[in-house]
Amino acid sequence: MDLVINLLNREEVLIEKLVSRRICPSCDKNFNTANIHTEDGYIMKPLLPKGSDLMMDGLECDSCKGVKLVQRDDDKEHIIKGRLMVYDKQTRPILDFMKQRTQVIEYETKRGVEDYPKIKQLAEILLHIV
């Protein structure tokens, strides 16, 4: 492995994003109702169906007209906190191990999907260097 990019979020931001995730039970398309703006620079807009806003009751999938979006069973706060504990116990040690063997870049994603082009560009640059 030549490169590991570890995407970071503050725990409370991560929980808010995951609790706010909605999916279409028909096509599995993902949406998100969280509208995050923090003093330390997190700005993550909701990812809503086209033509929708947060004030609408019962958001519907924009691909499957009439199908209401639902929250996944594993996107409940207590389950997310459990997954974060598993990450700390099982994944973080692997990351520490990898830091001794390859290049690990940690990138704090404060803009959600708007960060992806920067992350892709960073990976492409670093992979050409390695």
PyMOL commands that place a pseudoatom at each C-alpha (Angstrom):
pseudoatom trace, name=CA, resn=MET, resi=1, chain=A, elem=C, hetatm=0, pos=[0.000, 0.000, 0.000]
pseudoatom trace, name=CA, resn=ASP, resi=2, chain=A, elem=C, hetatm=0, pos=[1.486, 3.332, -1.049]
pseudoatom trace, name=CA, resn=LEU, resi=3, chain=A, elem=C, hetatm=0, pos=[-0.905, 5.770, 0.550]
pseudoatom trace, name=CA, resn=VAL, resi=4, chain=A, elem=C, hetatm=0, pos=[-3.683, 5.955, 3.151]
pseudoatom trace, name=CA, resn=ILE, resi=5, chain=A, elem=C, hetatm=0, pos=[-5.995, 8.947, 3.310]
pseudoatom trace, name=CA, resn=ASN, resi=6, chain=A, elem=C, hetatm=0, pos=[-7.874, 9.105, 6.599]
pseudoatom trace, name=CA, resn=LEU, resi=7, chain=A, elem=C, hetatm=0, pos=[-10.929, 11.370, 6.447]
pseudoatom trace, name=CA, resn=LEU, resi=8, chain=A, elem=C, hetatm=0, pos=[-11.654, 13.113, 9.734]
pseudoatom trace, name=CA, resn=ASN, resi=9, chain=A, elem=C, hetatm=0, pos=[-14.741, 14.752, 11.222]
pseudoatom trace, name=CA, resn=ARG, resi=10, chain=A, elem=C, hetatm=0, pos=[-15.504, 15.942, 14.710]
pseudoatom trace, name=CA, resn=GLU, resi=11, chain=A, elem=C, hetatm=0, pos=[-17.567, 13.251, 16.420]
pseudoatom trace, name=CA, resn=GLU, resi=12, chain=A, elem=C, hetatm=0, pos=[-20.641, 15.441, 16.984]
pseudoatom trace, name=CA, resn=VAL, resi=13, chain=A, elem=C, hetatm=0, pos=[-20.637, 16.492, 13.300]
pseudoatom trace, name=CA, resn=LEU, resi=14, chain=A, elem=C, hetatm=0, pos=[-20.284, 12.893, 12.181]
pseudoatom trace, name=CA, resn=ILE, resi=15, chain=A, elem=C, hetatm=0, pos=[-23.159, 11.801, 14.411]
pseudoatom trace, name=CA, resn=GLU, resi=16, chain=A, elem=C, hetatm=0, pos=[-25.396, 14.622, 13.175]
pseudoatom trace, name=CA, resn=LYS, resi=17, chain=A, elem=C, hetatm=0, pos=[-24.681, 13.744, 9.533]
pseudoatom trace, name=CA, resn=LEU, resi=18, chain=A, elem=C, hetatm=0, pos=[-25.335, 10.025, 10.050]
pseudoatom trace, name=CA, resn=VAL, resi=19, chain=A, elem=C, hetatm=0, pos=[-28.514, 10.521, 12.099]
pseudoatom trace, name=CA, resn=SER, resi=20, chain=A, elem=C, hetatm=0, pos=[-29.785, 12.810, 9.323]
pseudoatom trace, name=CA, resn=ARG, resi=21, chain=A, elem=C, hetatm=0, pos=[-29.137, 10.356, 6.492]
pseudoatom trace, name=CA, resn=ARG, resi=22, chain=A, elem=C, hetatm=0, pos=[-32.210, 9.243, 4.551]
pseudoatom trace, name=CA, resn=ILE, resi=23, chain=A, elem=C, hetatm=0, pos=[-32.491, 6.633, 1.825]
pseudoatom trace, name=CA, resn=CYS, resi=24, chain=A, elem=C, hetatm=0, pos=[-35.017, 5.663, -0.773]
pseudoatom trace, name=CA, resn=PRO, resi=25, chain=A, elem=C, hetatm=0, pos=[-36.271, 2.156, 0.090]
pseudoatom trace, name=CA, resn=SER, resi=26, chain=A, elem=C, hetatm=0, pos=[-36.857, 1.518, -3.605]
pseudoatom trace, name=CA, resn=CYS, resi=27, chain=A, elem=C, hetatm=0, pos=[-33.584, 2.564, -5.297]
pseudoatom trace, name=CA, resn=ASP, resi=28, chain=A, elem=C, hetatm=0, pos=[-31.261, 3.003, -2.242]
pseudoatom trace, name=CA, resn=LYS, resi=29, chain=A, elem=C, hetatm=0, pos=[-30.346, 6.570, -3.288]
pseudoatom trace, name=CA, resn=ASN, resi=30, chain=A, elem=C, hetatm=0, pos=[-28.895, 8.525, -0.337]
pseudoatom trace, name=CA, resn=PHE, resi=31, chain=A, elem=C, hetatm=0, pos=[-29.931, 11.956, 0.912]
pseudoatom trace, name=CA, resn=ASN, resi=32, chain=A, elem=C, hetatm=0, pos=[-29.175, 13.964, 4.041]
pseudoatom trace, name=CA, resn=THR, resi=33, chain=A, elem=C, hetatm=0, pos=[-31.257, 16.502, 5.970]
pseudoatom trace, name=CA, resn=ALA, resi=34, chain=A, elem=C, hetatm=0, pos=[-28.440, 17.901, 8.156]
pseudoatom trace, name=CA, resn=ASN, resi=35, chain=A, elem=C, hetatm=0, pos=[-27.621, 21.556, 7.605]
pseudoatom trace, name=CA, resn=ILE, resi=36, chain=A, elem=C, hetatm=0, pos=[-24.363, 22.022, 9.494]
pseudoatom trace, name=CA, resn=HIS, resi=37, chain=A, elem=C, hetatm=0, pos=[-22.728, 25.403, 10.117]
pseudoatom trace, name=CA, resn=THR, resi=38, chain=A, elem=C, hetatm=0, pos=[-20.253, 25.618, 12.994]
pseudoatom trace, name=CA, resn=GLU, resi=39, chain=A, elem=C, hetatm=0, pos=[-18.053, 28.426, 14.262]
pseudoatom trace, name=CA, resn=ASP, resi=40, chain=A, elem=C, hetatm=0, pos=[-14.916, 26.431, 13.451]
pseudoatom trace, name=CA, resn=GLY, resi=41, chain=A, elem=C, hetatm=0, pos=[-15.673, 26.177, 9.744]
pseudoatom trace, name=CA, resn=TYR, resi=42, chain=A, elem=C, hetatm=0, pos=[-17.843, 23.126, 9.181]
pseudoatom trace, name=CA, resn=ILE, resi=43, chain=A, elem=C, hetatm=0, pos=[-20.298, 23.996, 6.418]
pseudoatom trace, name=CA, resn=MET, resi=44, chain=A, elem=C, hetatm=0, pos=[-22.235, 21.003, 5.122]
pseudoatom trace, name=CA, resn=LYS, resi=45, chain=A, elem=C, hetatm=0, pos=[-25.412, 21.683, 3.224]
pseudoatom trace, name=CA, resn=PRO, resi=46, chain=A, elem=C, hetatm=0, pos=[-28.261, 19.179, 3.219]
pseudoatom trace, name=CA, resn=LEU, resi=47, chain=A, elem=C, hetatm=0, pos=[-28.366, 16.759, 0.287]
pseudoatom trace, name=CA, resn=LEU, resi=48, chain=A, elem=C, hetatm=0, pos=[-32.065, 16.823, -0.534]
pseudoatom trace, name=CA, resn=PRO, resi=49, chain=A, elem=C, hetatm=0, pos=[-34.139, 15.492, -3.417]
pseudoatom trace, name=CA, resn=LYS, resi=50, chain=A, elem=C, hetatm=0, pos=[-34.378, 17.962, -6.304]
pseudoatom trace, name=CA, resn=GLY, resi=51, chain=A, elem=C, hetatm=0, pos=[-37.030, 20.583, -5.665]
pseudoatom trace, name=CA, resn=SER, resi=52, chain=A, elem=C, hetatm=0, pos=[-37.260, 19.796, -1.936]
pseudoatom trace, name=CA, resn=ASP, resi=53, chain=A, elem=C, hetatm=0, pos=[-36.531, 21.841, 1.135]
pseudoatom trace, name=CA, resn=LEU, resi=54, chain=A, elem=C, hetatm=0, pos=[-36.202, 21.010, 4.824]
pseudoatom trace, name=CA, resn=MET, resi=55, chain=A, elem=C, hetatm=0, pos=[-39.664, 22.372, 5.588]
pseudoatom trace, name=CA, resn=MET, resi=56, chain=A, elem=C, hetatm=0, pos=[-41.372, 19.691, 3.496]
pseudoatom trace, name=CA, resn=ASP, resi=57, chain=A, elem=C, hetatm=0, pos=[-43.077, 16.908, 5.418]
pseudoatom trace, name=CA, resn=GLY, resi=58, chain=A, elem=C, hetatm=0, pos=[-42.092, 13.410, 4.278]
pseudoatom trace, name=CA, resn=LEU, resi=59, chain=A, elem=C, hetatm=0, pos=[-39.379, 13.901, 1.690]
pseudoatom trace, name=CA, resn=GLU, resi=60, chain=A, elem=C, hetatm=0, pos=[-39.749, 11.805, -1.457]
pseudoatom trace, name=CA, resn=CYS, resi=61, chain=A, elem=C, hetatm=0, pos=[-37.094, 10.327, -3.720]
pseudoatom trace, name=CA, resn=ASP, resi=62, chain=A, elem=C, hetatm=0, pos=[-36.596, 12.430, -6.844]
pseudoatom trace, name=CA, resn=SER, resi=63, chain=A, elem=C, hetatm=0, pos=[-35.972, 9.278, -8.915]
pseudoatom trace, name=CA, resn=CYS, resi=64, chain=A, elem=C, hetatm=0, pos=[-38.846, 7.144, -7.556]
pseudoatom trace, name=CA, resn=LYS, resi=65, chain=A, elem=C, hetatm=0, pos=[-41.755, 9.580, -7.521]
pseudoatom trace, name=CA, resn=GLY, resi=66, chain=A, elem=C, hetatm=0, pos=[-44.082, 9.057, -4.562]
pseudoatom trace, name=CA, resn=VAL, resi=67, chain=A, elem=C, hetatm=0, pos=[-41.627, 6.923, -2.551]
pseudoatom trace, name=CA, resn=LYS, resi=68, chain=A, elem=C, hetatm=0, pos=[-40.987, 8.443, 0.894]
pseudoatom trace, name=CA, resn=LEU, resi=69, chain=A, elem=C, hetatm=0, pos=[-37.423, 8.534, 2.205]
pseudoatom trace, name=CA, resn=VAL, resi=70, chain=A, elem=C, hetatm=0, pos=[-36.650, 6.562, 5.355]
pseudoatom trace, name=CA, resn=GLN, resi=71, chain=A, elem=C, hetatm=0, pos=[-33.967, 6.459, 8.029]
pseudoatom trace, name=CA, resn=ARG, resi=72, chain=A, elem=C, hetatm=0, pos=[-31.860, 3.296, 8.080]
pseudoatom trace, name=CA, resn=ASP, resi=73, chain=A, elem=C, hetatm=0, pos=[-32.124, 1.249, 11.267]
pseudoatom trace, name=CA, resn=ASP, resi=74, chain=A, elem=C, hetatm=0, pos=[-28.361, 1.539, 11.830]
pseudoatom trace, name=CA, resn=ASP, resi=75, chain=A, elem=C, hetatm=0, pos=[-28.445, 5.344, 11.595]
pseudoatom trace, name=CA, resn=LYS, resi=76, chain=A, elem=C, hetatm=0, pos=[-29.842, 5.736, 15.103]
pseudoatom trace, name=CA, resn=GLU, resi=77, chain=A, elem=C, hetatm=0, pos=[-27.616, 7.691, 17.498]
pseudoatom trace, name=CA, resn=HIS, resi=78, chain=A, elem=C, hetatm=0, pos=[-26.968, 4.847, 19.959]
pseudoatom trace, name=CA, resn=ILE, resi=79, chain=A, elem=C, hetatm=0, pos=[-25.901, 2.519, 17.123]
pseudoatom trace, name=CA, resn=ILE, resi=80, chain=A, elem=C, hetatm=0, pos=[-23.636, 5.176, 15.592]
pseudoatom trace, name=CA, resn=LYS, resi=81, chain=A, elem=C, hetatm=0, pos=[-21.949, 5.749, 18.962]
pseudoatom trace, name=CA, resn=GLY, resi=82, chain=A, elem=C, hetatm=0, pos=[-21.386, 1.996, 19.220]
pseudoatom trace, name=CA, resn=ARG, resi=83, chain=A, elem=C, hetatm=0, pos=[-19.790, 1.958, 15.760]
pseudoatom trace, name=CA, resn=LEU, resi=84, chain=A, elem=C, hetatm=0, pos=[-17.518, 4.820, 16.794]
pseudoatom trace, name=CA, resn=MET, resi=85, chain=A, elem=C, hetatm=0, pos=[-16.399, 2.822, 19.856]
pseudoatom trace, name=CA, resn=VAL, resi=86, chain=A, elem=C, hetatm=0, pos=[-15.603, -0.148, 17.578]
pseudoatom trace, name=CA, resn=TYR, resi=87, chain=A, elem=C, hetatm=0, pos=[-13.607, 2.220, 15.338]
pseudoatom trace, name=CA, resn=ASP, resi=88, chain=A, elem=C, hetatm=0, pos=[-11.562, 3.414, 18.321]
pseudoatom trace, name=CA, resn=LYS, resi=89, chain=A, elem=C, hetatm=0, pos=[-10.851, -0.134, 19.480]
pseudoatom trace, name=CA, resn=GLN, resi=90, chain=A, elem=C, hetatm=0, pos=[-10.317, -1.915, 16.159]
pseudoatom trace, name=CA, resn=THR, resi=91, chain=A, elem=C, hetatm=0, pos=[-9.580, 0.540, 13.355]
pseudoatom trace, name=CA, resn=ARG, resi=92, chain=A, elem=C, hetatm=0, pos=[-7.529, 3.250, 15.035]
pseudoatom trace, name=CA, resn=PRO, resi=93, chain=A, elem=C, hetatm=0, pos=[-4.787, 0.710, 15.977]
pseudoatom trace, name=CA, resn=ILE, resi=94, chain=A, elem=C, hetatm=0, pos=[-4.605, -0.345, 12.308]
pseudoatom trace, name=CA, resn=LEU, resi=95, chain=A, elem=C, hetatm=0, pos=[-4.188, 3.290, 11.321]
pseudoatom trace, name=CA, resn=ASP, resi=96, chain=A, elem=C, hetatm=0, pos=[-1.369, 3.690, 13.853]
pseudoatom trace, name=CA, resn=PHE, resi=97, chain=A, elem=C, hetatm=0, pos=[0.250, 0.529, 12.421]
pseudoatom trace, name=CA, resn=MET, resi=98, chain=A, elem=C, hetatm=0, pos=[-0.061, 1.908, 8.869]
pseudoatom trace, name=CA, resn=LYS, resi=99, chain=A, elem=C, hetatm=0, pos=[1.569, 5.205, 9.886]
pseudoatom trace, name=CA, resn=GLN, resi=100, chain=A, elem=C, hetatm=0, pos=[4.737, 3.220, 10.622]
pseudoatom trace, name=CA, resn=ARG, resi=101, chain=A, elem=C, hetatm=0, pos=[4.745, 1.562, 7.194]
pseudoatom trace, name=CA, resn=THR, resi=102, chain=A, elem=C, hetatm=0, pos=[3.379, 3.970, 4.607]
pseudoatom trace, name=CA, resn=GLN, resi=103, chain=A, elem=C, hetatm=0, pos=[2.355, 7.544, 3.999]
pseudoatom trace, name=CA, resn=VAL, resi=104, chain=A, elem=C, hetatm=0, pos=[-0.829, 8.450, 5.901]
pseudoatom trace, name=CA, resn=ILE, resi=105, chain=A, elem=C, hetatm=0, pos=[-2.548, 11.735, 5.167]
pseudoatom trace, name=CA, resn=GLU, resi=106, chain=A, elem=C, hetatm=0, pos=[-5.271, 12.902, 7.536]
pseudoatom trace, name=CA, resn=TYR, resi=107, chain=A, elem=C, hetatm=0, pos=[-7.776, 15.277, 5.982]
pseudoatom trace, name=CA, resn=GLU, resi=108, chain=A, elem=C, hetatm=0, pos=[-10.537, 16.972, 7.949]
pseudoatom trace, name=CA, resn=THR, resi=109, chain=A, elem=C, hetatm=0, pos=[-13.630, 17.103, 5.770]
pseudoatom trace, name=CA, resn=LYS, resi=110, chain=A, elem=C, hetatm=0, pos=[-15.417, 20.297, 6.748]
pseudoatom trace, name=CA, resn=ARG, resi=111, chain=A, elem=C, hetatm=0, pos=[-17.421, 20.777, 3.538]
pseudoatom trace, name=CA, resn=GLY, resi=112, chain=A, elem=C, hetatm=0, pos=[-18.874, 17.304, 2.950]
pseudoatom trace, name=CA, resn=VAL, resi=113, chain=A, elem=C, hetatm=0, pos=[-19.218, 16.451, -0.738]
pseudoatom trace, name=CA, resn=GLU, resi=114, chain=A, elem=C, hetatm=0, pos=[-17.531, 19.732, -1.661]
pseudoatom trace, name=CA, resn=ASP, resi=115, chain=A, elem=C, hetatm=0, pos=[-14.294, 18.291, -0.201]
pseudoatom trace, name=CA, resn=TYR, resi=116, chain=A, elem=C, hetatm=0, pos=[-14.209, 15.350, -2.634]
pseudoatom trace, name=CA, resn=PRO, resi=117, chain=A, elem=C, hetatm=0, pos=[-12.504, 17.141, -5.572]
pseudoatom trace, name=CA, resn=LYS, resi=118, chain=A, elem=C, hetatm=0, pos=[-9.723, 18.331, -3.237]
pseudoatom trace, name=CA, resn=ILE, resi=119, chain=A, elem=C, hetatm=0, pos=[-9.304, 14.835, -1.788]
pseudoatom trace, name=CA, resn=LYS, resi=120, chain=A, elem=C, hetatm=0, pos=[-9.160, 13.291, -5.264]
pseudoatom trace, name=CA, resn=GLN, resi=121, chain=A, elem=C, hetatm=0, pos=[-6.602, 15.862, -6.401]
pseudoatom trace, name=CA, resn=LEU, resi=122, chain=A, elem=C, hetatm=0, pos=[-4.509, 15.286, -3.267]
pseudoatom trace, name=CA, resn=ALA, resi=123, chain=A, elem=C, hetatm=0, pos=[-4.544, 11.519, -3.830]
pseudoatom trace, name=CA, resn=GLU, resi=124, chain=A, elem=C, hetatm=0, pos=[-3.570, 11.876, -7.482]
pseudoatom trace, name=CA, resn=ILE, resi=125, chain=A, elem=C, hetatm=0, pos=[-0.655, 14.191, -6.640]
pseudoatom trace, name=CA, resn=LEU, resi=126, chain=A, elem=C, hetatm=0, pos=[0.598, 12.006, -3.814]
pseudoatom trace, name=CA, resn=LEU, resi=127, chain=A, elem=C, hetatm=0, pos=[0.310, 8.770, -5.807]
pseudoatom trace, name=CA, resn=HIS, resi=128, chain=A, elem=C, hetatm=0, pos=[2.438, 10.259, -8.588]
pseudoatom trace, name=CA, resn=ILE, resi=129, chain=A, elem=C, hetatm=0, pos=[5.091, 11.245, -6.029]
pseudoatom trace, name=CA, resn=VAL, resi=130, chain=A, elem=C, hetatm=0, pos=[5.193, 7.878, -4.236]
for i in range(1, 130): cmd.bond("trace and resi %d" % i, "trace and resi %d" % (i + 1))
show_as sticks, trace
zoom trace
